[in-house]
C-alpha cells in the first residue's frame, strides 16, 4: 500500500483531472476549493457552490473536512459556517473512499436526500418537515441569490446580509440587524 502522502497526491490529481474545477490554496494539496454543481432533478439544480476541502495529515485514514463557502439552504449544512453533517464523512469514513467519492456520490446524495432529523440548520429542517413546497422554494431562492456561476463568492457573508433579511416568506431566525436593534433600543 502506498504512503498517505502519495495517496493524497493521487486523489487530488484524480479530482483535478475530472470535470471539477479545483483551485489549490497556497500552492499546496492539503487545502482546495472545488466547484460543485447541484444535482439534476433536485431543487439544487443550477446551483454552483465553492466547496472547501481540507485534507488532514492522516488522510486517507482520516476524513477530509468539507464545507460550503457560499450559502446553501439545507438541513444538514450549517448556514453560517458551511459545515456539513454527513455520516459517511464525519463518522464512517474509510480509506477506501477518495475525493471523487465526496463530489460524485456523497455531496449529491446529501442534497438529494436531506435528513431533517439530524439538522445543523434547524430552520431548514423544520420547514422541510412542515411544508416541503415552501422548503423547495427557499432552496431555489438561495440557489438564485448565492449559487449562480457568475456570483459564487469566497465567503458565506459577502454581499448577502441584506438579501437574507429581506426574505419575508420564512425567517432564518438569525437576522443580523435584530442584534443591532436590540442594542440600539436598550436603556442607557
C-alpha positions, 0 to 999 in steps of 0.5 A, spaced: 500 500 500 502 506 498 504 512 503 498 517 505 502 522 502 502 519 495 495 517 496 493 524 497 497 526 491 493 521 487 486 523 489 487 530 488 490 529 481 484 524 480 479 530 482 483 535 478 483 531 472 475 530 472 470 535 470 471 539 477 474 545 477 479 545 483 483 551 485 489 549 490 490 554 496 497 556 497 500 552 492 499 546 496 494 539 496 492 539 503 487 545 502 482 546 495 476 549 493 472 545 488 466 547 484 460 543 485 454 543 481 447 541 484 444 535 482 439 534 476 432 533 478 433 536 485 431 543 487 439 544 487 439 544 480 443 550 477 446 551 483 454 552 483 457 552 490 465 553 492 466 547 496 472 547 501 476 541 502 481 540 507 485 534 507 488 532 514 495 529 515 492 522 516 488 522 510 486 517 507 485 514 514 482 520 516 476 524 513 477 530 509 473 536 512 468 539 507 464 545 507 460 550 503 463 557 502 457 560 499 450 559 502 446 553 501 439 552 504 439 545 507 438 541 513 444 538 514 449 544 512 450 549 517 448 556 514 453 560 517 459 556 517 458 551 511 459 545 515 456 539 513 453 533 517 454 527 513 455 520 516 459 517 511 464 523 512 464 525 519 463 518 522 464 512 517 469 514 513 474 509 510 480 509 506 477 506 501 473 512 499 477 518 495 475 525 493 471 523 487 467 519 492 465 526 496 463 530 489 460 524 485 456 520 490 456 523 497 455 531 496 449 529 491 446 524 495 446 529 501 442 534 497 438 529 494 436 526 500 436 531 506 435 528 513 431 533 517 432 529 523 439 530 524 439 538 522 445 543 523 440 548 520 434 547 524 430 552 520 431 548 514 429 542 517 423 544 520 420 547 514 422 541 510 418 537 515 412 542 515 411 544 508 416 541 503 413 546 497 415 552 501 422 548 503 423 547 495 422 554 494 427 557 499 432 552 496 431 555 489 431 562 492 438 561 495 440 557 489 438 564 485 441 569 490 448 565 492 449 559 487 449 562 480 456 561 476 457 568 475 456 570 483 459 564 487 463 568 492 469 566 497 465 567 503 458 565 506 457 573 508 459 577 502 454 581 499 448 577 502 446 580 509 441 584 506 438 579 501 437 574 507 433 579 511 429 581 506 426 574 505 419 575 508 416 568 506 420 564 512 425 567 517 432 564 518 431 566 525 438 569 525 437 576 522 443 580 523 440 587 524 435 584 530 442 584 534 443 591 532 436 593 534 436 590 540 442 594 542 440 600 539 433 600 543 436 598 550 436 603 556 442 607 557 
